[in-house]
């Protein structure tokens, strides 16, 4: 992927032109720096209008995340670091939404031979335990 683009999975890459960046002042501690620097980063991706996505990918993202995906990073005092955090969060959200869920489990019943084998094992174990007991007076 070129500079500023986002490689989500091996097959899904989003070009930088489809990512919309916004910067604003961050809240919290930082003194005068906070009042003058736009370190808060908002990254938006328009799923519905993207040309980089295939039809199946677009459909899955629309169902799971909606028409626009938005992440915000204001963790650090550095805009560059917040950009990296926003890209990582966007990649994680998109990759998670694109991941296919495993097929639902179909419950199965144990086979007849499995039941028989299980009961034979239980009987055998009970017999071993019975033989370990001291003899009773009526024997």
N, CA, C and O atoms as CSV, one atom per row, in Angstrom:
chain,resi,resn,atom,element,x,y,z
A,1,UNK,N,N,0.850,-1.176,0.000
A,1,UNK,CA,C,0.000,0.000,0.000
A,1,UNK,C,C,0.889,1.231,0.000
A,1,UNK,O,O,1.940,1.241,0.642
A,2,UNK,N,N,0.489,2.236,-0.694
A,2,UNK,CA,C,1.261,3.469,-0.792
A,2,UNK,C,C,1.231,4.242,0.511
A,2,UNK,O,O,0.605,3.815,1.481
A,3,UNK,N,N,1.911,5.385,0.533
A,3,UNK,CA,C,1.939,6.174,1.766
A,3,UNK,C,C,0.555,6.690,2.129
A,3,UNK,O,O,-0.157,7.248,1.293
A,4,UNK,N,N,0.189,6.496,3.380
A,4,UNK,CA,C,-1.095,6.995,3.851
A,4,UNK,C,C,-2.253,6.037,3.624
A,4,UNK,O,O,-3.340,6.250,4.162
A,5,UNK,N,N,-2.044,4.985,2.836
A,5,UNK,CA,C,-3.103,4.006,2.597
A,5,UNK,C,C,-3.201,3.050,3.772
A,5,UNK,O,O,-2.434,3.140,4.731
A,6,UNK,N,N,-4.140,2.151,3.687
A,6,UNK,CA,C,-4.391,1.240,4.798
A,6,UNK,C,C,-4.571,-0.175,4.271
A,6,UNK,O,O,-5.518,-0.451,3.535
A,7,UNK,N,N,-3.661,-1.077,4.645
A,7,UNK,CA,C,-3.753,-2.487,4.289
A,7,UNK,C,C,-4.523,-3.179,5.413
A,7,UNK,O,O,-3.998,-3.358,6.512
A,8,UNK,N,N,-5.770,-3.567,5.135
A,8,UNK,CA,C,-6.629,-4.141,6.176
A,8,UNK,C,C,-6.387,-5.642,6.303
A,8,UNK,O,O,-6.107,-6.138,7.394
A,9,UNK,N,N,-6.495,-6.362,5.193
A,9,UNK,CA,C,-6.212,-7.793,5.158
A,9,UNK,C,C,-5.299,-8.042,3.965
A,9,UNK,O,O,-4.901,-7.101,3.278
A,10,UNK,N,N,-4.963,-9.317,3.714
A,10,UNK,CA,C,-4.105,-9.602,2.565
A,10,UNK,C,C,-4.753,-9.163,1.265
A,10,UNK,O,O,-4.060,-8.751,0.335
A,11,UNK,N,N,-6.066,-9.246,1.191
A,11,UNK,CA,C,-6.765,-8.938,-0.061
A,11,UNK,C,C,-7.464,-7.590,-0.065
A,11,UNK,O,O,-7.896,-7.133,-1.123
A,12,UNK,N,N,-7.586,-6.950,1.066
A,12,UNK,CA,C,-8.320,-5.684,1.154
A,12,UNK,C,C,-7.384,-4.543,1.530
A,12,UNK,O,O,-6.794,-4.533,2.611
A,13,UNK,N,N,-7.260,-3.577,0.613
A,13,UNK,CA,C,-6.444,-2.398,0.861
A,13,UNK,C,C,-7.277,-1.161,0.527
A,13,UNK,O,O,-8.005,-1.139,-0.466
A,14,UNK,N,N,-7.161,-0.142,1.362
A,14,UNK,CA,C,-7.918,1.096,1.148
A,14,UNK,C,C,-6.930,2.201,0.797
A,14,UNK,O,O,-6.010,2.469,1.570
A,15,UNK,N,N,-7.101,2.846,-0.350
A,15,UNK,CA,C,-6.184,3.926,-0.725
A,15,UNK,C,C,-6.359,5.146,0.171
A,15,UNK,O,O,-7.418,5.364,0.759
A,16,UNK,N,N,-5.309,5.921,0.259
A,16,UNK,CA,C,-5.301,7.109,1.122
A,16,UNK,C,C,-6.396,8.092,0.722
A,16,UNK,O,O,-6.924,8.803,1.578
A,17,UNK,N,N,-6.744,8.145,-0.555
A,17,UNK,CA,C,-7.747,9.101,-1.029
A,17,UNK,C,C,-9.136,8.820,-0.443
A,17,UNK,O,O,-9.980,9.715,-0.398
A,18,UNK,N,N,-9.374,7.599,-0.001
A,18,UNK,CA,C,-10.690,7.251,0.545
A,18,UNK,C,C,-10.768,7.439,2.061
A,18,UNK,O,O,-11.827,7.239,2.656
A,19,UNK,N,N,-9.669,7.817,2.678
A,19,UNK,CA,C,-9.651,8.074,4.121
A,19,UNK,C,C,-9.752,9.571,4.358
A,19,UNK,O,O,-9.010,10.354,3.765
A,20,UNK,N,N,-10.669,9.963,5.224
A,20,UNK,CA,C,-10.875,11.381,5.514
A,20,UNK,C,C,-10.361,11.680,6.920
A,20,UNK,O,O,-10.821,11.097,7.901
A,21,UNK,N,N,-9.394,12.604,6.998
A,21,UNK,CA,C,-8.787,12.979,8.261
A,21,UNK,C,C,-9.360,14.296,8.751
A,21,UNK,O,O,-9.623,15.199,7.956
A,22,UNK,N,N,-9.554,14.409,10.061
A,22,UNK,CA,C,-9.943,15.666,10.699
A,22,UNK,C,C,-9.093,15.828,11.948
A,22,UNK,O,O,-8.815,14.861,12.658
A,23,UNK,N,N,-8.686,17.061,12.206
A,23,UNK,CA,C,-7.850,17.334,13.367
A,23,UNK,C,C,-8.492,18.437,14.185
A,23,UNK,O,O,-9.051,19.391,13.644
A,24,UNK,N,N,-8.401,18.290,15.500
A,24,UNK,CA,C,-8.957,19.310,16.382
A,24,UNK,C,C,-8.156,19.313,17.674
A,24,UNK,O,O,-7.304,18.455,17.903
A,25,UNK,N,N,-8.450,20.292,18.506
A,25,UNK,CA,C,-7.769,20.373,19.790
A,25,UNK,C,C,-8.221,19.249,20.697
A,25,UNK,O,O,-9.396,18.882,20.715
A,26,UNK,N,N,-7.295,18.715,21.435
A,26,UNK,CA,C,-7.587,17.621,22.345
A,26,UNK,C,C,-7.872,18.174,23.732
A,26,UNK,O,O,-7.372,19.240,24.091
A,27,UNK,N,N,-8.659,17.471,24.501
A,27,UNK,CA,C,-8.925,17.902,25.874
A,27,UNK,C,C,-7.961,17.205,26.813
A,27,UNK,O,O,-7.245,16.289,26.407
A,28,UNK,N,N,-7.937,17.627,28.055
A,28,UNK,CA,C,-7.103,16.971,29.041
A,28,UNK,C,C,-5.858,17.761,29.362
A,28,UNK,O,O,-5.708,18.902,28.926
A,29,UNK,N,N,-4.948,17.148,30.138
A,29,UNK,CA,C,-3.753,17.856,30.586
A,29,UNK,C,C,-2.798,18.145,29.428
A,29,UNK,O,O,-2.832,17.467,28.401
A,30,UNK,N,N,-1.961,19.143,29.601
A,30,UNK,CA,C,-0.996,19.482,28.568
A,30,UNK,C,C,-0.648,20.953,28.573
A,30,UNK,O,O,0.195,21.384,27.787
A,31,UNK,N,N,-1.261,21.721,29.419
A,31,UNK,CA,C,-0.935,23.141,29.543
A,31,UNK,C,C,-1.266,23.921,28.288
A,31,UNK,O,O,-2.275,23.661,27.632
A,32,UNK,N,N,-0.418,24.875,27.956
A,32,UNK,CA,C,-0.666,25.726,26.791
A,32,UNK,C,C,-0.613,24.932,25.493
A,32,UNK,O,O,-1.265,25.288,24.511
A,33,UNK,N,N,0.164,23.859,25.496
A,33,UNK,CA,C,0.290,23.034,24.290
A,33,UNK,C,C,-1.073,22.548,23.805
A,33,UNK,O,O,-1.353,22.530,22.606
A,34,UNK,N,N,-1.916,22.153,24.761
A,34,UNK,CA,C,-3.245,21.634,24.424
A,34,UNK,C,C,-4.106,22.708,23.763
A,34,UNK,O,O,-4.936,22.408,22.905
A,35,UNK,N,N,-3.906,23.931,24.162
A,35,UNK,CA,C,-4.731,25.008,23.619
A,35,UNK,C,C,-4.312,25.428,22.213
A,35,UNK,O,O,-5.104,26.036,21.493
A,36,UNK,N,N,-3.086,25.115,21.813
A,36,UNK,CA,C,-2.585,25.602,20.526
A,36,UNK,C,C,-2.422,24.521,19.480
A,36,UNK,O,O,-2.406,24.832,18.289
A,37,UNK,N,N,-2.300,23.265,19.872
A,37,UNK,CA,C,-2.020,22.189,18.908
A,37,UNK,C,C,-3.267,21.360,18.641
A,37,UNK,O,O,-4.012,21.024,19.562
A,38,UNK,N,N,-3.484,21.036,17.383
A,38,UNK,CA,C,-4.601,20.170,17.000
A,38,UNK,C,C,-4.113,18.728,16.968
A,38,UNK,O,O,-3.754,18.207,15.911
A,39,UNK,N,N,-4.101,18.091,18.127
A,39,UNK,CA,C,-3.544,16.742,18.223
A,39,UNK,C,C,-4.610,15.655,18.182
A,39,UNK,O,O,-4.285,14.492,17.945
A,40,UNK,N,N,-5.851,15.996,18.402
A,40,UNK,CA,C,-6.925,14.998,18.346
A,40,UNK,C,C,-7.159,14.641,16.887
A,40,UNK,O,O,-7.294,15.524,16.040
A,41,UNK,N,N,-7.208,13.324,16.590
A,41,UNK,CA,C,-7.334,12.853,15.217
A,41,UNK,C,C,-8.632,12.069,15.066
A,41,UNK,O,O,-8.938,11.192,15.875
A,42,UNK,N,N,-9.385,12.389,14.032
A,42,UNK,CA,C,-10.597,11.633,13.678
A,42,UNK,C,C,-10.393,11.103,12.267
A,42,UNK,O,O,-10.074,11.860,11.350
A,43,UNK,N,N,-10.578,9.814,12.102
A,43,UNK,CA,C,-10.413,9.174,10.797
A,43,UNK,C,C,-11.742,8.568,10.393
A,43,UNK,O,O,-12.347,7.799,11.140
A,44,UNK,N,N,-12.192,8.931,9.181
A,44,UNK,CA,C,-13.480,8.431,8.681
A,44,UNK,C,C,-13.262,7.682,7.377
A,44,UNK,O,O,-12.396,8.033,6.576
A,45,UNK,N,N,-14.071,6.637,7.180
A,45,UNK,CA,C,-14.026,5.860,5.942
A,45,UNK,C,C,-15.454,5.631,5.480
A,45,UNK,O,O,-16.274,5.078,6.212
A,46,UNK,N,N,-15.744,6.062,4.257
A,46,UNK,CA,C,-17.074,5.926,3.678
A,46,UNK,C,C,-17.188,4.554,3.015
A,46,UNK,O,O,-16.724,4.362,1.890
A,47,UNK,N,N,-17.802,3.611,3.711
A,47,UNK,CA,C,-17.942,2.249,3.203
A,47,UNK,C,C,-18.845,2.228,1.975
A,47,UNK,O,O,-18.536,1.578,0.976
A,48,UNK,N,N,-19.959,2.944,2.058
A,48,UNK,CA,C,-20.940,2.920,0.973
A,48,UNK,C,C,-20.371,3.486,-0.327
A,48,UNK,O,O,-20.722,3.008,-1.405
A,49,UNK,N,N,-19.509,4.486,-0.249
A,49,UNK,CA,C,-18.991,5.113,-1.454
A,49,UNK,C,C,-17.611,4.630,-1.862
A,49,UNK,O,O,-17.025,5.193,-2.786
A,50,UNK,N,N,-17.073,3.615,-1.211
A,50,UNK,CA,C,-15.719,3.152,-1.496
A,50,UNK,C,C,-15.654,2.389,-2.810
A,50,UNK,O,O,-16.526,1.577,-3.120
A,51,UNK,N,N,-14.594,2.668,-3.582
A,51,UNK,CA,C,-14.372,1.941,-4.836
A,51,UNK,C,C,-13.348,0.834,-4.632
A,51,UNK,O,O,-13.148,0.008,-5.523
A,52,UNK,N,N,-12.696,0.804,-3.472
A,52,UNK,CA,C,-11.648,-0.177,-3.202
A,52,UNK,C,C,-12.214,-1.518,-2.732
A,52,UNK,O,O,-11.523,-2.535,-2.771
A,53,UNK,N,N,-13.464,-1.515,-2.291
A,53,UNK,CA,C,-14.062,-2.730,-1.739
A,53,UNK,C,C,-14.791,-3.518,-2.811
A,53,UNK,O,O,-15.386,-2.948,-3.726
A,54,UNK,N,N,-14.734,-4.838,-2.685
A,54,UNK,CA,C,-15.534,-5.698,-3.543
A,54,UNK,C,C,-16.965,-5.738,-3.027
A,54,UNK,O,O,-17.230,-5.283,-1.914
A,55,UNK,N,N,-17.894,-6.275,-3.816
A,55,UNK,CA,C,-19.300,-6.280,-3.387
A,55,UNK,C,C,-19.542,-7.066,-2.093
A,55,UNK,O,O,-20.353,-6.656,-1.262
A,56,UNK,N,N,-18.846,-8.186,-1.920
A,56,UNK,CA,C,-19.048,-8.986,-0.701
A,56,UNK,C,C,-18.481,-8.271,0.515
A,56,UNK,O,O,-19.097,-8.254,1.581
A,57,UNK,N,N,-17.291,-7.676,0.346
A,57,UNK,CA,C,-16.678,-6.937,1.451
A,57,UNK,C,C,-17.550,-5.747,1.838
A,57,UNK,O,O,-17.786,-5.505,3.021
A,58,UNK,N,N,-18.024,-5.010,0.844
A,58,UNK,CA,C,-18.868,-3.831,1.110
A,58,UNK,C,C,-20.130,-4.247,1.866
A,58,UNK,O,O,-20.512,-3.606,2.846
A,59,UNK,N,N,-20.771,-5.317,1.409
A,59,UNK,CA,C,-22.006,-5.777,2.048
A,59,UNK,C,C,-21.764,-6.166,3.504
A,59,UNK,O,O,-22.545,-5.812,4.388
A,60,UNK,N,N,-20.674,-6.899,3.746
A,60,UNK,CA,C,-20.369,-7.334,5.114
A,60,UNK,C,C,-20.093,-6.121,6.020
A,60,UNK,O,O,-20.564,-6.078,7.156
A,61,UNK,N,N,-19.334,-5.142,5.518
A,61,UNK,CA,C,-19.031,-3.957,6.321
A,61,UNK,C,C,-20.282,-3.115,6.572
A,61,UNK,O,O,-20.471,-2.588,7.668
A,62,UNK,N,N,-21.125,-2.992,5.564
A,62,UNK,CA,C,-22.364,-2.223,5.752
A,62,UNK,C,C,-23.249,-2.865,6.810
A,62,UNK,O,O,-23.838,-2.172,7.640
A,63,UNK,N,N,-23.341,-4.181,6.779
A,63,UNK,CA,C,-24.178,-4.893,7.755
A,63,UNK,C,C,-23.632,-4.754,9.173
A,63,UNK,O,O,-24.388,-4.588,10.129
A,64,UNK,N,N,-22.303,-4.825,9.292
A,64,UNK,CA,C,-21.716,-4.878,10.629
A,64,UNK,C,C,-21.320,-3.516,11.199
A,64,UNK,O,O,-21.350,-3.330,12.416
A,65,UNK,N,N,-20.947,-2.554,10.336
A,65,UNK,CA,C,-20.444,-1.276,10.837
A,65,UNK,C,C,-21.251,-0.068,10.375
A,65,UNK,O,O,-21.135,1.008,10.963
A,66,UNK,N,N,-22.060,-0.222,9.343
A,66,UNK,CA,C,-22.832,0.903,8.841
A,66,UNK,C,C,-22.140,1.574,7.659
A,66,UNK,O,O,-21.074,1.133,7.228
A,67,UNK,N,N,-22.745,2.643,7.133
A,67,UNK,CA,C,-22.223,3.272,5.919
A,67,UNK,C,C,-20.926,4.057,6.118
A,67,UNK,O,O,-20.163,4.219,5.166
A,68,UNK,N,N,-20.660,4.542,7.321
A,68,UNK,CA,C,-19.435,5.300,7.584
A,68,UNK,C,C,-18.796,4.762,8.862
A,68,UNK,O,O,-19.458,4.623,9.891
A,69,UNK,N,N,-17.493,4.462,8.782
A,69,UNK,CA,C,-16.744,3.992,9.951
A,69,UNK,C,C,-15.893,5.156,10.437
A,69,UNK,O,O,-15.221,5.816,9.643
A,70,UNK,N,N,-15.923,5.407,11.743
A,70,UNK,CA,C,-15.236,6.562,12.319
A,70,UNK,C,C,-14.472,6.112,13.562
A,70,UNK,O,O,-15.021,5.440,14.434
A,71,UNK,N,N,-13.194,6.495,13.627
A,71,UNK,CA,C,-12.398,6.239,14.827
A,71,UNK,C,C,-11.743,7.543,15.261
A,71,UNK,O,O,-11.458,8.413,14.438
A,72,UNK,N,N,-11.509,7.669,16.558
A,72,UNK,CA,C,-10.926,8.880,17.127
A,72,UNK,C,C,-9.736,8.474,17.995
A,72,UNK,O,O,-9.785,7.470,18.705
A,73,UNK,N,N,-8.677,9.263,17.929
A,73,UNK,CA,C,-7.510,9.041,18.788
A,73,UNK,C,C,-7.065,10.380,19.358
A,73,UNK,O,O,-6.739,11.299,18.607
A,74,UNK,N,N,-7.051,10.494,20.664
A,74,UNK,CA,C,-6.529,11.693,21.320
A,74,UNK,C,C,-5.732,11.274,22.549
A,74,UNK,O,O,-5.698,11.986,23.552
A,75,UNK,N,N,-5.093,10.113,22.459
A,75,UNK,CA,C,-4.397,9.519,23.601
A,75,UNK,C,C,-3.094,10.235,23.943
A,75,UNK,O,O,-2.730,10.344,25.114
A,76,UNK,N,N,-2.390,10.724,22.915
A,76,UNK,CA,C,-1.080,11.307,23.168
A,76,UNK,C,C,-1.075,12.793,22.808
A,76,UNK,O,O,-2.045,13.314,22.257
A,77,UNK,N,N,0.029,13.463,23.128
A,77,UNK,CA,C,0.154,14.885,22.805
A,77,UNK,C,C,0.717,15.086,21.408
A,77,UNK,O,O,0.851,16.222,20.951
A,78,UNK,N,N,1.046,14.004,20.729
A,78,UNK,CA,C,1.630,14.084,19.395
A,78,UNK,C,C,0.579,13.746,18.335
A,78,UNK,O,O,-0.058,12.694,18.401
A,79,UNK,N,N,0.402,14.630,17.369
A,79,UNK,CA,C,-0.560,14.352,16.304
A,79,UNK,C,C,-0.106,13.156,15.465
A,79,UNK,O,O,-0.933,12.350,15.038
A,80,UNK,N,N,1.191,13.039,15.229
A,80,UNK,CA,C,1.711,11.922,14.436
A,80,UNK,C,C,1.401,10.592,15.113
A,80,UNK,O,O,0.986,9.642,14.448
A,81,UNK,N,N,1.594,10.514,16.416
A,81,UNK,CA,C,1.306,9.271,17.150
A,81,UNK,C,C,-0.196,8.996,17.161
A,81,UNK,O,O,-0.612,7.843,17.043
A,82,UNK,N,N,-1.004,10.029,17.301
A,82,UNK,CA,C,-2.453,9.839,17.258
A,82,UNK,C,C,-2.904,9.375,15.874
A,82,UNK,O,O,-3.867,8.616,15.768
A,83,UNK,N,N,-2.228,9.816,14.814
A,83,UNK,CA,C,-2.536,9.335,13.460
A,83,UNK,C,C,-2.278,7.831,13.370
A,83,UNK,O,O,-3.096,7.081,12.839
A,84,UNK,N,N,-1.127,7.403,13.898
A,84,UNK,CA,C,-0.797,5.975,13.888
A,84,UNK,C,C,-1.841,5.174,14.658
A,84,UNK,O,O,-2.275,4.115,14.206
A,85,UNK,N,N,-2.241,5.681,15.820
A,85,UNK,CA,C,-3.250,4.995,16.634
A,85,UNK,C,C,-4.576,4.894,15.891
A,85,UNK,O,O,-5.232,3.853,15.923
A,86,UNK,N,N,-4.972,5.986,15.218
A,86,UNK,CA,C,-6.235,5.985,14.475
A,86,UNK,C,C,-6.186,4.976,13.342
A,86,UNK,O,O,-7.155,4.247,13.128
A,87,UNK,N,N,-5.072,4.918,12.607
A,87,UNK,CA,C,-4.939,3.939,11.526
A,87,UNK,C,C,-5.009,2.511,12.062
A,87,UNK,O,O,-5.666,1.652,11.472
A,88,UNK,N,N,-4.335,2.263,13.173
A,88,UNK,CA,C,-4.352,0.919,13.769
A,88,UNK,C,C,-5.762,0.539,14.209
A,88,UNK,O,O,-6.192,-0.596,14.007
A,89,UNK,N,N,-6.483,1.489,14.813
A,89,UNK,CA,C,-7.861,1.204,15.263
A,89,UNK,C,C,-8.782,0.964,14.078
A,89,UNK,O,O,-9.635,0.078,14.121
A,90,UNK,N,N,-8.612,1.750,13.017
A,90,UNK,CA,C,-9.437,1.552,11.819
A,90,UNK,C,C,-9.153,0.182,11.214
A,90,UNK,O,O,-10.077,-0.546,10.852
A,91,UNK,N,N,-7.868,-0.168,11.105
A,91,UNK,CA,C,-7.501,-1.470,10.552
A,91,UNK,C,C,-8.126,-2.596,11.374
A,91,UNK,O,O,-8.664,-3.552,10.816
A,92,UNK,N,N,-8.054,-2.482,12.691
A,92,UNK,CA,C,-8.594,-3.527,13.564
A,92,UNK,C,C,-10.116,-3.646,13.415
A,92,UNK,O,O,-10.648,-4.753,13.338
A,93,UNK,N,N,-10.808,-2.510,13.374
A,93,UNK,CA,C,-12.273,-2.549,13.244
A,93,UNK,C,C,-12.700,-3.151,11.918
A,93,UNK,O,O,-13.612,-3.976,11.870
A,94,UNK,N,N,-12.041,-2.738,10.836
A,94,UNK,CA,C,-12.409,-3.247,9.513
A,94,UNK,C,C,-12.062,-4.731,9.393
A,94,UNK,O,O,-12.861,-5.513,8.877
A,95,UNK,N,N,-10.880,-5.124,9.864
A,95,UNK,CA,C,-10.474,-6.524,9.785
A,95,UNK,C,C,-11.421,-7.407,10.596
A,95,UNK,O,O,-11.779,-8.502,10.162
A,96,UNK,N,N,-11.824,-6.931,11.769
A,96,UNK,CA,C,-12.742,-7.700,12.608
A,96,UNK,C,C,-14.106,-7.857,11.935
A,96,UNK,O,O,-14.724,-8.919,12.003
A,97,UNK,N,N,-14.566,-6.790,11.286
A,97,UNK,CA,C,-15.873,-6.848,10.622
A,97,UNK,C,C,-15.818,-7.710,9.359
A,97,UNK,O,O,-16.822,-8.311,8.977
A,98,UNK,N,N,-14.666,-7.773,8.718
A,98,UNK,CA,C,-14.541,-8.578,7.496
A,98,UNK,C,C,-14.348,-10.061,7.794
A,98,UNK,O,O,-14.547,-10.903,6.919
A,99,UNK,N,N,-13.960,-10.382,9.028
A,99,UNK,CA,C,-13.700,-11.774,9.392
A,99,UNK,C,C,-14.990,-12.583,9.319
A,99,UNK,O,O,-16.028,-12.181,9.846
A,100,UNK,N,N,-14.902,-13.701,8.671
A,100,UNK,CA,C,-16.078,-14.580,8.557
A,100,UNK,C,C,-16.272,-15.334,9.856
A,100,UNK,O,O,-15.310,-15.814,10.455
A,101,UNK,N,N,-17.509,-15.435,10.284
A,101,UNK,CA,C,-17.795,-16.194,11.496
A,101,UNK,C,C,-17.842,-17.680,11.140
A,101,UNK,O,O,-18.232,-18.036,10.028
A,102,UNK,N,N,-17.451,-18.542,12.065
A,102,UNK,CA,C,-17.480,-19.976,11.761
A,102,UNK,C,C,-18.918,-20.444,11.574
A,102,UNK,O,O,-19.841,-19.857,12.137
A,103,UNK,N,N,-19.109,-21.491,10.790
A,103,UNK,CA,C,-20.477,-21.990,10.591
A,103,UNK,C,C,-21.063,-22.463,11.914
A,103,UNK,O,O,-20.326,-22.933,12.780
A,104,UNK,N,N,-22.374,-22.346,12.082
A,104,UNK,CA,C,-22.982,-22.765,13.349
A,104,UNK,C,C,-22.778,-24.265,13.589
A,104,UNK,O,O,-22.805,-25.064,12.653
A,105,UNK,N,N,-22.578,-24.626,14.834
A,105,UNK,CA,C,-22.354,-26.018,15.189
A,105,UNK,C,C,-23.664,-26.790,15.129
A,105,UNK,O,O,-24.695,-26.364,15.650
A,106,UNK,N,N,-23.581,-27.944,14.471
A,106,UNK,CA,C,-24.748,-28.826,14.446
A,106,UNK,C,C,-24.578,-29.871,15.538
A,106,UNK,O,O,-23.641,-30.668,15.486
A,107,UNK,N,N,-25.470,-29.882,16.530
A,107,UNK,CA,C,-25.311,-30.863,17.607
A,107,UNK,C,C,-25.508,-32.289,17.086
A,107,UNK,O,O,-26.389,-32.550,16.267
A,108,UNK,N,N,-24.673,-33.199,17.575
A,108,UNK,CA,C,-24.781,-34.599,17.168
A,108,UNK,C,C,-24.933,-35.463,18.410
A,108,UNK,O,O,-24.502,-35.088,19.500
A,109,UNK,N,N,-25.549,-36.620,18.230
A,109,UNK,CA,C,-25.720,-37.575,19.328
A,109,UNK,C,C,-24.595,-38.596,19.249
A,109,UNK,O,O,-24.113,-38.893,18.156
A,110,UNK,N,N,-24.160,-39.149,20.406
A,110,UNK,CA,C,-23.125,-40.177,20.362
A,110,UNK,C,C,-23.634,-41.432,19.648
A,110,UNK,O,O,-24.819,-41.759,19.710
A,111,UNK,N,N,-22.726,-42.119,18.977
A,111,UNK,CA,C,-23.116,-43.338,18.253
A,111,UNK,C,C,-23.404,-44.466,19.248
A,111,UNK,O,O,-23.056,-44.379,20.426
A,112,UNK,N,N,-24.038,-45.507,18.758
A,112,UNK,CA,C,-24.379,-46.651,19.605
A,112,UNK,C,C,-23.115,-47.294,20.170
A,112,UNK,O,O,-23.069,-47.637,21.352
A,113,UNK,N,N,-22.088,-47.460,19.329
A,113,UNK,CA,C,-20.850,-48.086,19.806
A,113,UNK,C,C,-20.151,-47.200,20.831
A,113,UNK,O,O,-19.542,-47.720,21.766
A,114,UNK,N,N,-20.219,-45.883,20.684
A,114,UNK,CA,C,-19.608,-44.982,21.656
A,114,UNK,C,C,-20.310,-45.101,23.008
A,114,UNK,O,O,-19.658,-45.105,24.052
A,115,UNK,N,N,-21.634,-45.197,22.985
A,115,UNK,CA,C,-22.378,-45.376,24.251
A,115,UNK,C,C,-22.014,-46.707,24.902
A,115,UNK,O,O,-21.784,-46.775,26.109
A,116,UNK,N,N,-21.965,-47.770,24.086
A,116,UNK,CA,C,-21.635,-49.097,24.620
A,116,UNK,C,C,-20.238,-49.088,25.224
A,116,UNK,O,O,-20.028,-49.616,26.316
A,117,UNK,N,N,-19.290,-48.495,24.525
A,117,UNK,CA,C,-17.912,-48.444,24.998
A,117,UNK,C,C,-17.821,-47.658,26.306
A,117,UNK,O,O,-17.098,-48.058,27.218
A,118,UNK,N,N,-18.535,-46.565,26.401
A,118,UNK,CA,C,-18.532,-45.751,27.605
A,118,UNK,C,C,-19.081,-46.543,28.793
A,118,UNK,O,O,-18.500,-46.516,29.878
A,119,UNK,N,N,-20.191,-47.243,28.593
A,119,UNK,CA,C,-20.789,-48.011,29.689
A,119,UNK,C,C,-19.903,-49.190,30.097
A,119,UNK,O,O,-19.823,-49.525,31.279
A,120,UNK,N,N,-19.238,-49.821,29.123
A,120,UNK,CA,C,-18.328,-50.917,29.461
A,120,UNK,C,C,-17.167,-50.397,30.307
A,120,UNK,O,O,-16.746,-51.052,31.260
A,121,UNK,N,N,-16.661,-49.240,29.963
A,121,UNK,CA,C,-15.579,-48.626,30.738
A,121,UNK,C,C,-16.024,-48.337,32.157
A,121,UNK,O,O,-15.271,-48.566,33.103
A,122,UNK,N,N,-17.235,-47.839,32.314
A,122,UNK,CA,C,-17.765,-47.542,33.648
A,122,UNK,C,C,-17.926,-48.834,34.461
A,122,UNK,O,O,-17.590,-48.883,35.645
A,123,UNK,N,N,-18.443,-49.872,33.805
A,123,UNK,CA,C,-18.621,-51.164,34.488
A,123,UNK,C,C,-17.280,-51.730,34.937
A,123,UNK,O,O,-17.133,-52.210,36.061
A,124,UNK,N,N,-16.305,-51.663,34.033
A,124,UNK,CA,C,-14.979,-52.194,34.349
A,124,UNK,C,C,-14.368,-51.439,35.531
A,124,UNK,O,O,-13.814,-52.057,36.440
A,125,UNK,N,N,-14.467,-50.113,35.524
A,125,UNK,CA,C,-13.915,-49.287,36.601
A,125,UNK,C,C,-14.606,-49.610,37.925
A,125,UNK,O,O,-13.943,-49.701,38.958
A,126,UNK,N,N,-15.909,-49.781,37.908
A,126,UNK,CA,C,-16.653,-50.147,39.118
A,126,UNK,C,C,-16.210,-51.501,39.661
A,126,UNK,O,O,-16.102,-51.689,40.873
A,127,UNK,N,N,-15.954,-52.443,38.752
A,127,UNK,CA,C,-15.507,-53.769,39.167
A,127,UNK,C,C,-14.127,-53.695,39.824
A,127,UNK,O,O,-13.890,-54.355,40.836
A,128,UNK,N,N,-13.218,-52.903,39.261
A,128,UNK,CA,C,-11.883,-52.720,39.847
A,128,UNK,C,C,-12.015,-52.156,41.252
A,128,UNK,O,O,-11.326,-52.615,42.163
A,129,UNK,N,N,-12.876,-51.182,41.446
A,129,UNK,CA,C,-13.052,-50.579,42.764
A,129,UNK,C,C,-13.674,-51.570,43.752
A,129,UNK,O,O,-13.326,-51.585,44.932
A,130,UNK,N,N,-14.602,-52.401,43.250
A,130,UNK,CA,C,-15.231,-53.400,44.121
A,130,UNK,C,C,-14.198,-54.419,44.617
A,130,UNK,O,O,-14.251,-54.854,45.768
A,131,UNK,N,N,-13.265,-54.792,43.745
A,131,UNK,CA,C,-12.250,-55.779,44.136
A,131,UNK,C,C,-11.255,-55.221,45.147
A,131,UNK,O,O,-10.596,-55.992,45.844
A,132,UNK,N,N,-11.133,-53.920,45.239
A,132,UNK,CA,C,-10.201,-53.308,46.190
A,132,UNK,C,C,-10.772,-53.287,47.611
A,132,UNK,O,O,-10.022,-53.147,48.577
A,133,UNK,N,N,-12.075,-53.425,47.741
A,133,UNK,CA,C,-12.706,-53.330,49.059
A,133,UNK,C,C,-12.311,-54.534,49.920
A,133,UNK,O,O,-12.071,-55.626,49.404
A,134,UNK,N,N,-12.248,-54.318,51.253
A,134,UNK,CA,C,-11.987,-55.482,52.129
A,134,UNK,C,C,-13.232,-56.397,52.116
A,134,UNK,O,O,-14.355,-55.921,51.951
A,135,UNK,N,N,-13.025,-57.664,52.284
A,135,UNK,CA,C,-14.170,-58.587,52.259
A,135,UNK,C,C,-15.147,-58.284,53.398
A,135,UNK,O,O,-14.733,-57.891,54.489
A,136,UNK,N,N,-16.423,-58.466,53.143
A,136,UNK,CA,C,-17.447,-58.238,54.165
A,136,UNK,C,C,-17.624,-59.518,54.967
A,136,UNK,O,O,-17.280,-60.591,54.471
A,137,UNK,N,N,-18.160,-59.447,56.216
A,137,UNK,CA,C,-18.283,-60.650,57.053
A,137,UNK,C,C,-19.225,-61.699,56.462
A,137,UNK,O,O,-19.066,-62.877,56.781
A,138,UNK,N,N,-20.173,-61.347,55.637
A,138,UNK,CA,C,-21.128,-62.341,55.107
A,138,UNK,C,C,-20.550,-63.099,53.926
A,138,UNK,O,O,-21.237,-63.972,53.394
A,139,UNK,N,N,-19.306,-62.816,53.473
A,139,UNK,CA,C,-18.692,-63.565,52.358
A,139,UNK,C,C,-18.116,-64.857,52.792
A,139,UNK,O,O,-17.568,-65.595,51.973
